Amino acid sequence: MATLELMFVSAIRVLQSEGMGVSNAGVSDQFEHAAQDIELEDYAHELASLPDLSEAAVTNLDYTAPNVKNPELSEERQRKLIAVLKQHEKIMIAS
């Protein structure tokens, strides 16, 4: 563990001496995050595909649709499937 710590300290000293030499005098220790310069216009093509959430819209799920009904299930199991889907309805609508 001591060897690892000594290697780390040595590497930091090298980085500091190279980065803060005479040529970099007066340069502050600041980092500019590139993502801060991205404007919404850069994402216009993605924003266009998002739904309009300015108005509340009611989502109704159709539990009699062909993609919900399974002819291989018994009536009891189909009823249980629909009950589980209704129980998790808010999750399905949110995603």
VENCORMO-V679770 format. One line per field, one symbol per residue. phi: phi as a letter, one per 20 degrees, with the letter a starting at -180 (. if undefined). burial: b if it has 24 or more other C-alpha atoms within 12 Angstrom, else e. A space follows every 10 residues. Layout:
phi: ???
burial: ???
This chain:
phi: .fffffffff ffffffffed fffdfneeed ceffffeeef ffdgfeffef ffdfdfcedd eeedfffdfc feefffffff fffffffdgf ffffe
burial: eeeeeeeeee eeeeeeeeee eeeeeeeeee eeeeeeeeee eeeeeeeeee eeeeeeeeee eeeeeeeeee eeeeeeeeee ebeeeeeeee eeeee
